[in-house]
Structures are given as structure tokens and as C-alpha cells.
Amino acid sequence: MLIGELAERVGTSTRTLRYYEQHGLVQARRSTNGYRVYDETELHVVRKIRALLETGFDLADIRPFVTCLRDGNDSGDVCPDSVAVLRRKLDEVDDALARLSAVRDQLHIQLTDAMTTRRPPACEFT
């Protein structure tokens, strides 16, 4: 399929596909007239790339998943390098959640203290 058809089938732009290609994530053959030609494998690869980007992965993180797919696996998640990236990303998310939880707890304490103070406020609460 040509670049326009691939872009339409995965819901992205041709510019984005060329960007992925520049980063070595998407592979195209060149026809005799120089057009990029993609096979069905690239459809699966681009869908995986887009799903990972939407989840918060960056292009460097995505490379092991693409390699795993190119090695013939049905999923890019099953290879050791992909699993390592998933574990690292999960640790990052857990750390972020812990930080947000601490911020939430501190805000709750501050709000509780503000609402239960015994002295009359200089301003009105709404």
C-alpha cells in the first residue's frame, strides 16, 4: 500500500509516517518511481506505535516493541526488552502516583486546617 492508504487506515498523517520512518520505526520499500510502499506488517507496527505514544511512551521506548513485532511475534509486548520497558514505565507511573498522593494528602490537611480553625477568618469561605 502507498503512504496515503497506510495513513488513512491507521488514522494518522503521511507526515507522521515519514517521521516514524526517519526514526527507524517504520520501514518502506521504494517502487521504481520512488513512492514509498508498505506491507501489512507496517499497518500492525504503526498501530502499536500509536497505542504506545497515547499511553505516554516516547519514541526511544517504542523501539523494542517494534523490533519484537518484526521478529515475528503477534504482540510487541512479549520480548525481554519490551517487558523491561513496560516494567520501567510501570515504576515511573507508580512513582508519579505516589507523589500525587502525597500532594493530595497535604492539600487535604491544609483544607481541613483552614475549615476547622477557631479564629474568625478575615475573608468569607464559599
Phi and psi in radians as a Rosetta constraint file:
Dihedral C 1 N 2 CA 2 C 2 CIRCULARHARMONIC -1.452 0.35
Dihedral N 2 CA 2 C 2 N 3 CIRCULARHARMONIC 2.918 0.35
Dihedral C 2 N 3 CA 3 C 3 CIRCULARHARMONIC -1.030 0.35
Dihedral N 3 CA 3 C 3 N 4 CIRCULARHARMONIC -0.660 0.35
Dihedral C 3 N 4 CA 4 C 4 CIRCULARHARMONIC -1.123 0.35
Dihedral N 4 CA 4 C 4 N 5 CIRCULARHARMONIC -0.706 0.35
Dihedral C 4 N 5 CA 5 C 5 CIRCULARHARMONIC -1.187 0.35
Dihedral N 5 CA 5 C 5 N 6 CIRCULARHARMONIC -0.745 0.35
Dihedral C 5 N 6 CA 6 C 6 CIRCULARHARMONIC -1.072 0.35
Dihedral N 6 CA 6 C 6 N 7 CIRCULARHARMONIC -0.790 0.35
Dihedral C 6 N 7 CA 7 C 7 CIRCULARHARMONIC -1.015 0.35
Dihedral N 7 CA 7 C 7 N 8 CIRCULARHARMONIC -0.776 0.35
Dihedral C 7 N 8 CA 8 C 8 CIRCULARHARMONIC -1.137 0.35
Dihedral N 8 CA 8 C 8 N 9 CIRCULARHARMONIC -0.739 0.35
Dihedral C 8 N 9 CA 9 C 9 CIRCULARHARMONIC -1.189 0.35
Dihedral N 9 CA 9 C 9 N 10 CIRCULARHARMONIC -0.520 0.35
Dihedral C 9 N 10 CA 10 C 10 CIRCULARHARMONIC -1.759 0.35
Dihedral N 10 CA 10 C 10 N 11 CIRCULARHARMONIC -0.079 0.35
Dihedral C 10 N 11 CA 11 C 11 CIRCULARHARMONIC 1.303 0.35
Dihedral N 11 CA 11 C 11 N 12 CIRCULARHARMONIC 0.718 0.35
Dihedral C 11 N 12 CA 12 C 12 CIRCULARHARMONIC -2.388 0.35
Dihedral N 12 CA 12 C 12 N 13 CIRCULARHARMONIC -3.036 0.35
Dihedral C 12 N 13 CA 13 C 13 CIRCULARHARMONIC -1.764 0.35
Dihedral N 13 CA 13 C 13 N 14 CIRCULARHARMONIC 2.803 0.35
Dihedral C 13 N 14 CA 14 C 14 CIRCULARHARMONIC -1.135 0.35
Dihedral N 14 CA 14 C 14 N 15 CIRCULARHARMONIC -0.590 0.35
Dihedral C 14 N 15 CA 15 C 15 CIRCULARHARMONIC -1.065 0.35
Dihedral N 15 CA 15 C 15 N 16 CIRCULARHARMONIC -0.743 0.35
Dihedral C 15 N 16 CA 16 C 16 CIRCULARHARMONIC -1.107 0.35
Dihedral N 16 CA 16 C 16 N 17 CIRCULARHARMONIC -0.730 0.35
Dihedral C 16 N 17 CA 17 C 17 CIRCULARHARMONIC -1.096 0.35
Dihedral N 17 CA 17 C 17 N 18 CIRCULARHARMONIC -0.719 0.35
Dihedral C 17 N 18 CA 18 C 18 CIRCULARHARMONIC -1.114 0.35
Dihedral N 18 CA 18 C 18 N 19 CIRCULARHARMONIC -0.646 0.35
Dihedral C 18 N 19 CA 19 C 19 CIRCULARHARMONIC -1.089 0.35
Dihedral N 19 CA 19 C 19 N 20 CIRCULARHARMONIC -0.807 0.35
Dihedral C 19 N 20 CA 20 C 20 CIRCULARHARMONIC -1.056 0.35
Dihedral N 20 CA 20 C 20 N 21 CIRCULARHARMONIC -0.687 0.35
Dihedral C 20 N 21 CA 21 C 21 CIRCULARHARMONIC -1.133 0.35
Dihedral N 21 CA 21 C 21 N 22 CIRCULARHARMONIC -0.718 0.35
Dihedral C 21 N 22 CA 22 C 22 CIRCULARHARMONIC -1.051 0.35
Dihedral N 22 CA 22 C 22 N 23 CIRCULARHARMONIC -0.545 0.35
Dihedral C 22 N 23 CA 23 C 23 CIRCULARHARMONIC -1.588 0.35
Dihedral N 23 CA 23 C 23 N 24 CIRCULARHARMONIC 0.141 0.35
Dihedral C 23 N 24 CA 24 C 24 CIRCULARHARMONIC 1.324 0.35
Dihedral N 24 CA 24 C 24 N 25 CIRCULARHARMONIC 0.276 0.35
Dihedral C 24 N 25 CA 25 C 25 CIRCULARHARMONIC -1.597 0.35
Dihedral N 25 CA 25 C 25 N 26 CIRCULARHARMONIC -0.527 0.35
Dihedral C 25 N 26 CA 26 C 26 CIRCULARHARMONIC -2.070 0.35
Dihedral N 26 CA 26 C 26 N 27 CIRCULARHARMONIC 2.448 0.35
Dihedral C 26 N 27 CA 27 C 27 CIRCULARHARMONIC -2.068 0.35
Dihedral N 27 CA 27 C 27 N 28 CIRCULARHARMONIC 2.377 0.35
Dihedral C 27 N 28 CA 28 C 28 CIRCULARHARMONIC -2.267 0.35
Dihedral N 28 CA 28 C 28 N 29 CIRCULARHARMONIC 2.548 0.35
Dihedral C 28 N 29 CA 29 C 29 CIRCULARHARMONIC -1.529 0.35
Dihedral N 29 CA 29 C 29 N 30 CIRCULARHARMONIC 2.814 0.35
Dihedral C 29 N 30 CA 30 C 30 CIRCULARHARMONIC -1.921 0.35
Dihedral N 30 CA 30 C 30 N 31 CIRCULARHARMONIC 2.291 0.35
Dihedral C 30 N 31 CA 31 C 31 CIRCULARHARMONIC -1.337 0.35
Dihedral N 31 CA 31 C 31 N 32 CIRCULARHARMONIC 3.037 0.35
Dihedral C 31 N 32 CA 32 C 32 CIRCULARHARMONIC -1.075 0.35
Dihedral N 32 CA 32 C 32 N 33 CIRCULARHARMONIC -0.480 0.35
Dihedral C 32 N 33 CA 33 C 33 CIRCULARHARMONIC -1.589 0.35
Dihedral N 33 CA 33 C 33 N 34 CIRCULARHARMONIC 0.110 0.35
Dihedral C 33 N 34 CA 34 C 34 CIRCULARHARMONIC 1.592 0.35
Dihedral N 34 CA 34 C 34 N 35 CIRCULARHARMONIC -0.025 0.35
Dihedral C 34 N 35 CA 35 C 35 CIRCULARHARMONIC -1.236 0.35
Dihedral N 35 CA 35 C 35 N 36 CIRCULARHARMONIC 2.541 0.35
Dihedral C 35 N 36 CA 36 C 36 CIRCULARHARMONIC -1.289 0.35
Dihedral N 36 CA 36 C 36 N 37 CIRCULARHARMONIC 2.361 0.35
Dihedral C 36 N 37 CA 37 C 37 CIRCULARHARMONIC -2.225 0.35
Dihedral N 37 CA 37 C 37 N 38 CIRCULARHARMONIC 2.239 0.35
Dihedral C 37 N 38 CA 38 C 38 CIRCULARHARMONIC -2.012 0.35
Dihedral N 38 CA 38 C 38 N 39 CIRCULARHARMONIC 2.562 0.35
Dihedral C 38 N 39 CA 39 C 39 CIRCULARHARMONIC -1.736 0.35
Dihedral N 39 CA 39 C 39 N 40 CIRCULARHARMONIC 3.121 0.35
Dihedral C 39 N 40 CA 40 C 40 CIRCULARHARMONIC -1.085 0.35
Dihedral N 40 CA 40 C 40 N 41 CIRCULARHARMONIC -0.481 0.35
Dihedral C 40 N 41 CA 41 C 41 CIRCULARHARMONIC -1.019 0.35
Dihedral N 41 CA 41 C 41 N 42 CIRCULARHARMONIC -0.690 0.35
Dihedral C 41 N 42 CA 42 C 42 CIRCULARHARMONIC -1.142 0.35
Dihedral N 42 CA 42 C 42 N 43 CIRCULARHARMONIC -0.528 0.35
Dihedral C 42 N 43 CA 43 C 43 CIRCULARHARMONIC -1.047 0.35
Dihedral N 43 CA 43 C 43 N 44 CIRCULARHARMONIC -0.841 0.35
Dihedral C 43 N 44 CA 44 C 44 CIRCULARHARMONIC -1.132 0.35
Dihedral N 44 CA 44 C 44 N 45 CIRCULARHARMONIC -0.729 0.35
Dihedral C 44 N 45 CA 45 C 45 CIRCULARHARMONIC -1.095 0.35
Dihedral N 45 CA 45 C 45 N 46 CIRCULARHARMONIC -0.831 0.35
Dihedral C 45 N 46 CA 46 C 46 CIRCULARHARMONIC -1.148 0.35
Dihedral N 46 CA 46 C 46 N 47 CIRCULARHARMONIC -0.667 0.35
Dihedral C 46 N 47 CA 47 C 47 CIRCULARHARMONIC -1.076 0.35
Dihedral N 47 CA 47 C 47 N 48 CIRCULARHARMONIC -0.702 0.35
Dihedral C 47 N 48 CA 48 C 48 CIRCULARHARMONIC -1.157 0.35
Dihedral N 48 CA 48 C 48 N 49 CIRCULARHARMONIC -0.756 0.35
Dihedral C 48 N 49 CA 49 C 49 CIRCULARHARMONIC -1.003 0.35
Dihedral N 49 CA 49 C 49 N 50 CIRCULARHARMONIC -0.855 0.35
Dihedral C 49 N 50 CA 50 C 50 CIRCULARHARMONIC -1.117 0.35
Dihedral N 50 CA 50 C 50 N 51 CIRCULARHARMONIC -0.691 0.35
Dihedral C 50 N 51 CA 51 C 51 CIRCULARHARMONIC -1.126 0.35
Dihedral N 51 CA 51 C 51 N 52 CIRCULARHARMONIC -0.721 0.35
Dihedral C 51 N 52 CA 52 C 52 CIRCULARHARMONIC -1.201 0.35
Dihedral N 52 CA 52 C 52 N 53 CIRCULARHARMONIC -0.706 0.35
Dihedral C 52 N 53 CA 53 C 53 CIRCULARHARMONIC -1.072 0.35
Dihedral N 53 CA 53 C 53 N 54 CIRCULARHARMONIC -0.712 0.35
Dihedral C 53 N 54 CA 54 C 54 CIRCULARHARMONIC -1.137 0.35
Dihedral N 54 CA 54 C 54 N 55 CIRCULARHARMONIC -0.436 0.35
Dihedral C 54 N 55 CA 55 C 55 CIRCULARHARMONIC -1.494 0.35
Dihedral N 55 CA 55 C 55 N 56 CIRCULARHARMONIC -0.163 0.35
Dihedral C 55 N 56 CA 56 C 56 CIRCULARHARMONIC 1.903 0.35
Dihedral N 56 CA 56 C 56 N 57 CIRCULARHARMONIC 0.124 0.35
Dihedral C 56 N 57 CA 57 C 57 CIRCULARHARMONIC -1.380 0.35
Dihedral N 57 CA 57 C 57 N 58 CIRCULARHARMONIC 2.642 0.35
Dihedral C 57 N 58 CA 58 C 58 CIRCULARHARMONIC -1.762 0.35
Dihedral N 58 CA 58 C 58 N 59 CIRCULARHARMONIC 3.024 0.35
Dihedral C 58 N 59 CA 59 C 59 CIRCULARHARMONIC -1.053 0.35
Dihedral N 59 CA 59 C 59 N 60 CIRCULARHARMONIC -0.626 0.35
Dihedral C 59 N 60 CA 60 C 60 CIRCULARHARMONIC -1.116 0.35
Dihedral N 60 CA 60 C 60 N 61 CIRCULARHARMONIC -0.645 0.35
Dihedral C 60 N 61 CA 61 C 61 CIRCULARHARMONIC -1.188 0.35
Dihedral N 61 CA 61 C 61 N 62 CIRCULARHARMONIC -0.480 0.35
Dihedral C 61 N 62 CA 62 C 62 CIRCULARHARMONIC -1.373 0.35
Dihedral N 62 CA 62 C 62 N 63 CIRCULARHARMONIC -0.461 0.35
Dihedral C 62 N 63 CA 63 C 63 CIRCULARHARMONIC -0.892 0.35
Dihedral N 63 CA 63 C 63 N 64 CIRCULARHARMONIC -0.801 0.35
Dihedral C 63 N 64 CA 64 C 64 CIRCULARHARMONIC -1.081 0.35
Dihedral N 64 CA 64 C 64 N 65 CIRCULARHARMONIC -0.557 0.35
Dihedral C 64 N 65 CA 65 C 65 CIRCULARHARMONIC -1.196 0.35
Dihedral N 65 CA 65 C 65 N 66 CIRCULARHARMONIC -0.708 0.35
Dihedral C 65 N 66 CA 66 C 66 CIRCULARHARMONIC -1.162 0.35
Dihedral N 66 CA 66 C 66 N 67 CIRCULARHARMONIC -0.755 0.35
Dihedral C 66 N 67 CA 67 C 67 CIRCULARHARMONIC -1.044 0.35
Dihedral N 67 CA 67 C 67 N 68 CIRCULARHARMONIC -0.734 0.35
Dihedral C 67 N 68 CA 68 C 68 CIRCULARHARMONIC -1.076 0.35
Dihedral N 68 CA 68 C 68 N 69 CIRCULARHARMONIC -0.757 0.35
Dihedral C 68 N 69 CA 69 C 69 CIRCULARHARMONIC -1.122 0.35
Dihedral N 69 CA 69 C 69 N 70 CIRCULARHARMONIC -0.743 0.35
Dihedral C 69 N 70 CA 70 C 70 CIRCULARHARMONIC -1.160 0.35
Dihedral N 70 CA 70 C 70 N 71 CIRCULARHARMONIC -0.420 0.35
Dihedral C 70 N 71 CA 71 C 71 CIRCULARHARMONIC -1.348 0.35
Dihedral N 71 CA 71 C 71 N 72 CIRCULARHARMONIC 0.032 0.35
Dihedral C 71 N 72 CA 72 C 72 CIRCULARHARMONIC 1.756 0.35
Dihedral N 72 CA 72 C 72 N 73 CIRCULARHARMONIC 0.110 0.35
Dihedral C 72 N 73 CA 73 C 73 CIRCULARHARMONIC -1.398 0.35
Dihedral N 73 CA 73 C 73 N 74 CIRCULARHARMONIC 2.550 0.35
Dihedral C 73 N 74 CA 74 C 74 CIRCULARHARMONIC -1.202 0.35
Dihedral N 74 CA 74 C 74 N 75 CIRCULARHARMONIC -0.489 0.35
Dihedral C 74 N 75 CA 75 C 75 CIRCULARHARMONIC -2.181 0.35
Dihedral N 75 CA 75 C 75 N 76 CIRCULARHARMONIC 2.531 0.35
Dihedral C 75 N 76 CA 76 C 76 CIRCULARHARMONIC -1.454 0.35
Dihedral N 76 CA 76 C 76 N 77 CIRCULARHARMONIC 0.018 0.35
Dihedral C 76 N 77 CA 77 C 77 CIRCULARHARMONIC -1.607 0.35
Dihedral N 77 CA 77 C 77 N 78 CIRCULARHARMONIC -0.065 0.35
Dihedral C 77 N 78 CA 78 C 78 CIRCULARHARMONIC -1.707 0.35
Dihedral N 78 CA 78 C 78 N 79 CIRCULARHARMONIC -0.179 0.35
Dihedral C 78 N 79 CA 79 C 79 CIRCULARHARMONIC -1.479 0.35
Dihedral N 79 CA 79 C 79 N 80 CIRCULARHARMONIC 2.646 0.35
Dihedral C 79 N 80 CA 80 C 80 CIRCULARHARMONIC -0.943 0.35
Dihedral N 80 CA 80 C 80 N 81 CIRCULARHARMONIC -0.731 0.35
Dihedral C 80 N 81 CA 81 C 81 CIRCULARHARMONIC -1.154 0.35
Dihedral N 81 CA 81 C 81 N 82 CIRCULARHARMONIC -0.637 0.35
Dihedral C 81 N 82 CA 82 C 82 CIRCULARHARMONIC -1.173 0.35
Dihedral N 82 CA 82 C 82 N 83 CIRCULARHARMONIC -0.762 0.35
Dihedral C 82 N 83 CA 83 C 83 CIRCULARHARMONIC -1.073 0.35
Dihedral N 83 CA 83 C 83 N 84 CIRCULARHARMONIC -0.687 0.35
Dihedral C 83 N 84 CA 84 C 84 CIRCULARHARMONIC -1.083 0.35
Dihedral N 84 CA 84 C 84 N 85 CIRCULARHARMONIC -0.725 0.35
Dihedral C 84 N 85 CA 85 C 85 CIRCULARHARMONIC -1.144 0.35
Dihedral N 85 CA 85 C 85 N 86 CIRCULARHARMONIC -0.735 0.35
Dihedral C 85 N 86 CA 86 C 86 CIRCULARHARMONIC -1.061 0.35
Dihedral N 86 CA 86 C 86 N 87 CIRCULARHARMONIC -0.762 0.35
Dihedral C 86 N 87 CA 87 C 87 CIRCULARHARMONIC -1.091 0.35
Dihedral N 87 CA 87 C 87 N 88 CIRCULARHARMONIC -0.781 0.35
Dihedral C 87 N 88 CA 88 C 88 CIRCULARHARMONIC -1.091 0.35
Dihedral N 88 CA 88 C 88 N 89 CIRCULARHARMONIC -0.741 0.35
Dihedral C 88 N 89 CA 89 C 89 CIRCULARHARMONIC -1.144 0.35
Dihedral N 89 CA 89 C 89 N 90 CIRCULARHARMONIC -0.695 0.35
Dihedral C 89 N 90 CA 90 C 90 CIRCULARHARMONIC -1.093 0.35
Dihedral N 90 CA 90 C 90 N 91 CIRCULARHARMONIC -0.717 0.35
Dihedral C 90 N 91 CA 91 C 91 CIRCULARHARMONIC -1.066 0.35
Dihedral N 91 CA 91 C 91 N 92 CIRCULARHARMONIC -0.730 0.35
Dihedral C 91 N 92 CA 92 C 92 CIRCULARHARMONIC -1.084 0.35
Dihedral N 92 CA 92 C 92 N 93 CIRCULARHARMONIC -0.755 0.35
Dihedral C 92 N 93 CA 93 C 93 CIRCULARHARMONIC -1.142 0.35
Dihedral N 93 CA 93 C 93 N 94 CIRCULARHARMONIC -0.756 0.35
Dihedral C 93 N 94 CA 94 C 94 CIRCULARHARMONIC -1.054 0.35
Dihedral N 94 CA 94 C 94 N 95 CIRCULARHARMONIC -0.734 0.35
Dihedral C 94 N 95 CA 95 C 95 CIRCULARHARMONIC -1.089 0.35
Dihedral N 95 CA 95 C 95 N 96 CIRCULARHARMONIC -0.755 0.35
Dihedral C 95 N 96 CA 96 C 96 CIRCULARHARMONIC -1.116 0.35
Dihedral N 96 CA 96 C 96 N 97 CIRCULARHARMONIC -0.723 0.35
Dihedral C 96 N 97 CA 97 C 97 CIRCULARHARMONIC -1.107 0.35
Dihedral N 97 CA 97 C 97 N 98 CIRCULARHARMONIC -0.697 0.35
Dihedral C 97 N 98 CA 98 C 98 CIRCULARHARMONIC -1.112 0.35
Dihedral N 98 CA 98 C 98 N 99 CIRCULARHARMONIC -0.742 0.35
Dihedral C 98 N 99 CA 99 C 99 CIRCULARHARMONIC -1.111 0.35
Dihedral N 99 CA 99 C 99 N 100 CIRCULARHARMONIC -0.772 0.35
Dihedral C 99 N 100 CA 100 C 100 CIRCULARHARMONIC -1.129 0.35
Dihedral N 100 CA 100 C 100 N 101 CIRCULARHARMONIC -0.654 0.35
Dihedral C 100 N 101 CA 101 C 101 CIRCULARHARMONIC -1.110 0.35
Dihedral N 101 CA 101 C 101 N 102 CIRCULARHARMONIC -0.711 0.35
Dihedral C 101 N 102 CA 102 C 102 CIRCULARHARMONIC -1.123 0.35
Dihedral N 102 CA 102 C 102 N 103 CIRCULARHARMONIC -0.709 0.35
Dihedral C 102 N 103 CA 103 C 103 CIRCULARHARMONIC -1.120 0.35
Dihedral N 103 CA 103 C 103 N 104 CIRCULARHARMONIC -0.761 0.35
Dihedral C 103 N 104 CA 104 C 104 CIRCULARHARMONIC -1.043 0.35
Dihedral N 104 CA 104 C 104 N 105 CIRCULARHARMONIC -0.793 0.35
Dihedral C 104 N 105 CA 105 C 105 CIRCULARHARMONIC -1.056 0.35
Dihedral N 105 CA 105 C 105 N 106 CIRCULARHARMONIC -0.752 0.35
Dihedral C 105 N 106 CA 106 C 106 CIRCULARHARMONIC -1.133 0.35
Dihedral N 106 CA 106 C 106 N 107 CIRCULARHARMONIC -0.733 0.35
Dihedral C 106 N 107 CA 107 C 107 CIRCULARHARMONIC -1.111 0.35
Dihedral N 107 CA 107 C 107 N 108 CIRCULARHARMONIC -0.691 0.35
Dihedral C 107 N 108 CA 108 C 108 CIRCULARHARMONIC -1.085 0.35
Dihedral N 108 CA 108 C 108 N 109 CIRCULARHARMONIC -0.763 0.35
Dihedral C 108 N 109 CA 109 C 109 CIRCULARHARMONIC -1.077 0.35
Dihedral N 109 CA 109 C 109 N 110 CIRCULARHARMONIC -0.828 0.35
Dihedral C 109 N 110 CA 110 C 110 CIRCULARHARMONIC -1.065 0.35
Dihedral N 110 CA 110 C 110 N 111 CIRCULARHARMONIC -0.758 0.35
Dihedral C 110 N 111 CA 111 C 111 CIRCULARHARMONIC -1.151 0.35
Dihedral N 111 CA 111 C 111 N 112 CIRCULARHARMONIC -0.756 0.35
Dihedral C 111 N 112 CA 112 C 112 CIRCULARHARMONIC -1.068 0.35
Dihedral N 112 CA 112 C 112 N 113 CIRCULARHARMONIC -0.787 0.35
Dihedral C 112 N 113 CA 113 C 113 CIRCULARHARMONIC -1.075 0.35
Dihedral N 113 CA 113 C 113 N 114 CIRCULARHARMONIC -0.725 0.35
Dihedral C 113 N 114 CA 114 C 114 CIRCULARHARMONIC -1.149 0.35
Dihedral N 114 CA 114 C 114 N 115 CIRCULARHARMONIC -0.632 0.35
Dihedral C 114 N 115 CA 115 C 115 CIRCULARHARMONIC -1.429 0.35
Dihedral N 115 CA 115 C 115 N 116 CIRCULARHARMONIC -0.342 0.35
Dihedral C 115 N 116 CA 116 C 116 CIRCULARHARMONIC -1.893 0.35
Dihedral N 116 CA 116 C 116 N 117 CIRCULARHARMONIC 0.150 0.35
Dihedral C 116 N 117 CA 117 C 117 CIRCULARHARMONIC -1.124 0.35
Dihedral N 117 CA 117 C 117 N 118 CIRCULARHARMONIC 2.526 0.35
Dihedral C 117 N 118 CA 118 C 118 CIRCULARHARMONIC -1.517 0.35
Dihedral N 118 CA 118 C 118 N 119 CIRCULARHARMONIC -0.381 0.35
Dihedral C 118 N 119 CA 119 C 119 CIRCULARHARMONIC -1.468 0.35
Dihedral N 119 CA 119 C 119 N 120 CIRCULARHARMONIC 2.564 0.35
Dihedral C 119 N 120 CA 120 C 120 CIRCULARHARMONIC -1.136 0.35
Dihedral N 120 CA 120 C 120 N 121 CIRCULARHARMONIC 2.344 0.35
Dihedral C 120 N 121 CA 121 C 121 CIRCULARHARMONIC -1.262 0.35
Dihedral N 121 CA 121 C 121 N 122 CIRCULARHARMONIC 2.661 0.35
Dihedral C 121 N 122 CA 122 C 122 CIRCULARHARMONIC -1.426 0.35
Dihedral N 122 CA 122 C 122 N 123 CIRCULARHARMONIC -0.096 0.35
Dihedral C 122 N 123 CA 123 C 123 CIRCULARHARMONIC -2.395 0.35
Dihedral N 123 CA 123 C 123 N 124 CIRCULARHARMONIC 2.908 0.35
Dihedral C 123 N 124 CA 124 C 124 CIRCULARHARMONIC -1.585 0.35
Dihedral N 124 CA 124 C 124 N 125 CIRCULARHARMONIC 2.417 0.35
Dihedral C 124 N 125 CA 125 C 125 CIRCULARHARMONIC -1.512 0.35
Dihedral N 125 CA 125 C 125 N 126 CIRCULARHARMONIC 2.494 0.35
